[in-house]
Amino acid sequence: MSLTKQTLQLALMASLLCAPAPAEEHAKMAALASIRADEALAHLEVLASDAMEGRRAGARGGRAAASYLVKQLQEMGWQGGGTEDEFYQPFPGGRRNVLAIWPGSDEQLKNEHVLIGAHYDHVGYGDRRTSFGPIGYIHNGADDNASGVAAVLEFAQAVALHDIRPRRSLIIAFWDAEELGLLGSQHWCNRPTVPIEQVPLSINIDMVGRMREDRLEVSCTRTGVGLRRLASVAADQGLWLDFTWELEDNSDHWNFLKRRVPTLMLHTGLHDDYHRPSDDVGEINTEGVRLVSRYLFDLATTAADADALPAFRWQGMNEGKSLQARRERPLPPLPADAPRPRVGISWRADDAEPGTVFLTRVAADSPAAAAGLELHDRVRMIDGETFADSRQFETLLMQRLAEDAAEIALQIERQGRVERVVIAGIQPAG
C-alpha cells in the first residue's frame, strides 16, 4: 500500500472531547490490556453451558444466569441499579433485568447516563416460535447472546479494575425476555430506573461471537447527528467497522429508538446455527469477542467523556441499505482524454454527518490516488482546519490550490479508523 499516513490516537475532533491527563490515559491503556479472550471464554462456558438450559426467560436456567451476572457485577464493585435486591428489575412472568451503575465524576454530567445493554436470555429448549429446530434440545445460545454478555462483562471488569471514572455515569443493562419480543428493554423504557431523558446514548450488543474477516457491524449511526463520528474510535488493527444503514426492529435497540434516544448496535452477523441447538461455545471466535469488548470500552468511555452527545435524527429511522447504495454510488471515471486533475477527488455531503464529506471519485493516476485515498473515505479536516459543510471544504481546498501548495494534508475516517493522508505532487496552477 502506497498510503502516506499516520494513525491518529484520537478518533474524535478535539472540540468534542476533554483531553485525558497522562495518568488517566495510562489507566485507560491498562484497562484495555486487561480485556482478555480467555476470560470472555470463561463467561461463555458458564452462560452457554447445558446447566443453564438455554436461559429461557422466567425459567430455572434464566434465573441462574441472572444470579451469575449479579455475582460478577458485585465482585467487580459496580453499584446495583435495579429496584429489587439492588441489581434486579423484575417484571411479569418471573423475568428480571439485571442493572448496574458506575457513577460519573463530573458534577454537571454525572446525572446523564450512557447505557450499555445486552440481552442474556435465550430460547431454552426451543419451540416452533423461537427455534429453527430441532426443538426439544437445549439451545445454549453461545452467540445469541452469551457472546454479547461476555463482551460487556469484560468491559465492566476493565472499568472497575482500573477505576475508570468518565464524566457521565454508565449503566449496564442485561435484558431478559428479548427473545419473547424485546420485553425486558421495553419494560425498562416504560419504567426506567433513571429518567430516560437522562440517557443521551444507548449501545446495544447482540451476537458478536462470529466475527469474520475482522468485520464489526455498527448500525443505527444515522439516528444521531454526528453519531458515526463519535463511533469512529476503532484502534485495533484487527478490526474494521461496517457502518450499515440497515435498521430493523429485531433487538433491544429498537425500544430506545422509538423513544428518540440515539442508539448504536454492535453485531457480527447471522449464521446457520442461529436459534438452533448447534449455537455452541466451540463455534465462538473469542478473539473477536475480545476486539468487540475493547471497541466497546473506547466507544463508551469516549461518549461518557464528550462535552456533548449527538442529537436524535428521526430521518435515520427510515433510511436503509437501498438508500445507502444510491447515496454512496460512485461517480463514473474521468474520460481517458481528460486533463490530469491537480488533486483528483470528487465528494458529496452527508446531512447526518455535518463537518465531513465523503469521496465519490478518486481519479486514477492522480495525486489523491497516489496518496492512497479511496472511495467512501470521509474527510474531516484539511491542513488541520475543520469545515462546516461541503461548500466550506471546497473553499478551503481552492485556497490551498490558489496558493500553489505542494502538499495538502487531510484527516479522514475509513471504516471507523481515523488517519492522516498527505496528498503530494500537486502541480502548480497554469
C-alpha positions, 0 to 999 in steps of 0.5 A: 500500500502506497498510503502516506499516513499516520494513525491518529490516537484520537478518533474524535475532533478535539472540540468534542472531547476533554483531553485525558491527563497522562495518568488517566490515559495510562489507566485507560491503556491498562484497562484495555490490556486487561480485556482478555479472550480467555476470560470472555471464554470463561463467561461463555462456558458458564452462560452457554453451558447445558446447566443453564438450559438455554436461559429461557426467560422466567425459567430455572436456567434464566434465573441462574444466569441472572444470579451469575451476572449479579455475582460478577457485577458485585465482585467487580464493585459496580453499584446495583441499579435495579429496584429489587435486591439492588441489581434486579428489575423484575417484571411479569412472568418471573423475568428480571433485568439485571442493572448496574451503575458506575457513577460519573465524576463530573458534577454537571454530567454525572446525572446523564447516563450512557447505557450499555445493554445486552440481552442474556436470555435465550430460547431454552429448549426451543419451540416452533416460535423461537427455534429453527429446530430441532426443538426439544434440545437445549439451545445454549445460545453461545452467540445469541447472546452469551457472546454479547454478555461476555463482551460487556462483562469484560468491559465492566471488569476493565472499568472497575479494575482500573477505576475508570471514572468518565464524566457521565455515569454508565449503566449496564443493562442485561435484558431478559425476555428479548427473545419473547419480543424485546420485553425486558428493554421495553419494560425498562423504557416504560419504567426506567430506573433513571429518567430516560431523558437522562440517557443521551446514548444507548449501545446495544450488543447482540451476537458478536461471537462470529466475527469474520474477516475482522468485520464489526457491524455498527448500525443505527449511526444515522439516528444521531447527528454526528453519531458515526463520528463519535463511533469512529474510535476503532484502534485495533488493527484487527478490526474494521467497522461496517457502518450499515444503514440497515435498521430493523426492529429485531433487538433491544435497540429498537425500544430506545429508538422509538423513544428518540434516544440515539442508539448504536448496535454492535453485531457480527452477523447471522449464521446457520446455527442461529436459534438452533441447538448447534449455537455452541461455545466451540463455534465462538471466535473469542478473539473477536469477542475480545476486539468487540469488548475493547471497541466497546470500552473506547466507544463508551468511555469516549461518549461518557467523556464528550462535552456533548452527545449527538442529537436524535435524527428521526430521518435515520429511522427510515433510511436503509441499505437501498438508500445507502447504495444510491447515496454512496454510488460512485461517480463514473471515471474521468474520460481517458482524454481528460486533463490530469486533475491537480488533486483528483477527488470528487465528494458529496455531503452527508446531512447526518454527518455535518463537518465531513464529506465523503469521496465519490471519485478518486481519479486514477493516476492522480495525486489523491490516488497516489496518496492512497485515498479511496472511495467512501473515505470521509474527510474531516479536516484539511491542513488541520482546519475543520469545515462546516459543510461541503461548500466550506471544504471546497473553499478551503481546498481552492485556497490551498490550490490558489496558493500553489501548495505542494502538499495538502494534508487531510484527516479522514475516517475509513471504516471507523479508523481515523488517519492522516493522508498527505496528498503530494505532487500537486502541480502548480496552477497554469 
